[in-house]
Amino acid sequence: MCITKAYLDLNNLMRTLWEQHVAWTRMLIISIAAGLPDEELVTKRLLRNAVDMANVMKSFYGDAIASTFEALFRDHFIFAAQLVKAAKADDNRAAVETEKNWYENANEIAAFLQRVNPYWSEEAFRAMLHEHLALTKTEAVNRLTGYFAVDIATFDKVKRQALEMADAFTMGIVRQFPNYFICE
């Protein structure tokens, strides 16, 4: 396989968007945990990531699929924030319910991706998303409980894993739309 500029551009964009996703999620975890006054602004910026990711989807799949993608990822971000808030408030019932919804959302995302692109395995994306959620939860729990060294180390894992997802997104698009990525 030769690597084209179109492939590199798409992969770099996907990696940037996934890095932004985990970075803004981390900033929101920190803002919530510390009760910082920027929580609303950080939340808005995190939610913009769903729009940015959907815009990439739109260029390959059109408006309807991009809109569904955006809604699913917006929910993903909202559940993450709700889970951190419930954990901080020591509201175990809300935390359990939100975490259940978060995982159901991950399953919906994986199923949706499989329907959109036959090269995106529902099982593989479900596993990646579940790993992503588990790592993000670990990151948040360690932030909330003051285990900052573990929190930071976990974020490094979150970032590496997010880049793997970005690469999986890229490869699926390249395989589904090979004419966009032809070597000359």
Beta strands, then each sheet from edge to edge (+ up, - down):
end
